[in-house]
Amino acid sequence: MRHVYIRGLLGLIWGVAAVLCGISGRFEMTVLYLVLCGVFLGSAFSVWKKEKGSRGGK
């Protein structure tokens, strides 16, 4: 379960980086960071759902 938290935290960090780049006007980096944020948060969510389902409904 620890890897889910790490992926989620990395996704949030990439999201903050995307916001900061958007504010500073570097839109090409904003798009890259948003993609990375989505990948990390998506993988964390999918692993979390898989682990939640494999525990037998606990």
Phi, psi and omega in degrees: 000337181297324181294333177293317179295320180294316178296320178297318179295317178297322177297319178293323177296317177296325177295318177295320178297323178294318179296316181295321177291325177295321178293320182281348175098008179266080190288332178292323177286329177299316179296316179299314182292327176293322177296314179297320177300315179296320180295312182293314180292324177294318179291323178296319180293318181293321177291322178298316179294321180294316179291325178296319180287330183279350180276001177081029176082017178287000000 
